[in-house]
Amino acid sequence: MKCKLGDLVQSISDTYDFKGKYSVIFVNTSDVYDGNISGVKSNINKLPGQAKKSIENDDILFSEIRPKNKRFALVEKIDTKKYVVSTKLMVLRNNNHKLLDTKYLYLYLTSPTMIDYFQNEAESRSGTFPQITFKDNVANVEIDLPSLKEQQHIVQKINTINEKIVLNNQINDNLLELISLIWNKYSKDIKFKITLQQLAQNIITGKTPNTKIKENYGTDIPFVKIPDMHNKVFIDETMQSLSLLGANSQKSKYLPPNSIMVSCIGTPGLVSLTGTTVQTNQQINSLILKPKYLYCTFLELKSLKDKIGNLGSGGTTIKNLNKSDFSNLEITVPDRESILDKFNNIARPIFDQIHTNNIETKKLMQLKASLLNKYF
């Protein structure tokens, strides 16, 4: 059965009722990523002007801006009365449960085929940002619906993979929290501080190869941008990659495995490790360190997220922490080899397990994508 999405789905623009509420969790587009929802707790008198939309469980959040960045999530099992979302997030609600399973709709909208379609639609519009709207780009999409029973069968197959991905992510979150607590215990007794410039073997600011030369882009070298860094300890793959031609046009920008990347423009303070050889764009500064300083430096920079964000404010709309200020950041590291060795003996297997889980998740994501391509 073929139906238009506009006949099955509503775009909700209900505004949040702030009456009697002193604080809420504001969900911006950057707080939604590939099924995950975070957000920032804010007083209602300090919320930005675009914090207006209310949500319900089983709603689908889908960013209007740059669909390929995968800013989407299915709202499940949260107290939605505490959440308000940005006007730049479409709130999509299934209004025909007899024909359409909501989870099937979510899988359909977030399948590689549809993301590519929405991205192409966004890029065809004029404006500063590639952007889609419900009326122009979603409502008129024709979906070929199998029976409700078949939809639920497909959902179950893919959810089995999703559950393992979620479990891996939860394990990694717990492992990161554990090693962070251990480092806090170690670092509180360490008085020695050193700047990143003094500590690092090299500090590299990324660069984007000429985008007018299509041959610069391909599948050879992962090209890290800020959206790739959200909720990631290790980065092994990215949404865009460079060809060897493009990467070799800026050979000084290569980062080996176990380099530390820190976002310094736009969304400053995100910290990730390279799981393989990569390059980054100019929004990211990276540290190449002696291995013995890797884990404590990573954890120190994670703990300094708010400080990095404040340094990058500068009174401008786009936050920008320049390389000089970044290089002069002071962090705490052990000044005795015995303490460093003791901590690394604890940290190394934990980070190795996080990376192993990350690689398994990557394979699961590839399997999930194959199934989505098969069904959609």
Secondary structure as UniProt FT lines:
FT   STRAND          2..4
FT   HELIX           5..7
FT   STRAND          9..11
FT   TURN            19..20
FT   STRAND          23..27
FT   HELIX           29..31
FT   STRAND          32..33
FT   TURN            34..35
FT   STRAND          36..37
FT   STRAND          40..43
FT   HELIX           44..46
FT   TURN            49..50
FT   STRAND          51..53
FT   TURN            57..58
FT   STRAND          60..63
FT   HELIX           67..69
FT   STRAND          72..74
FT   HELIX           80..82
FT   STRAND          83..86
FT   TURN            87..88
FT   STRAND          89..94
FT   TURN            97..99
FT   HELIX           102..109
FT   HELIX           112..123
FT   HELIX           134..138
FT   TURN            139..140
FT   STRAND          142..144
FT   HELIX           148..187
FT   TURN            188..189
FT   STRAND          193..195
FT   HELIX           196..199
FT   STRAND          202..205
FT   TURN            211..212
FT   HELIX           214..216
FT   STRAND          217..218
FT   STRAND          221..224
FT   HELIX           226..229
FT   TURN            230..231
FT   STRAND          234..235
FT   STRAND          240..242
FT   HELIX           244..248
FT   TURN            249..250
FT   HELIX           251..253
FT   TURN            257..258
FT   STRAND          260..263
FT   TURN            268..269
FT   STRAND          271..274
FT   STRAND          278..280
FT   TURN            282..283
FT   STRAND          284..288
FT   HELIX           291..293
FT   HELIX           294..303
FT   HELIX           305..311
FT   TURN            312..315
FT   HELIX           323..327
FT   STRAND          330..332
FT   HELIX           337..375
//
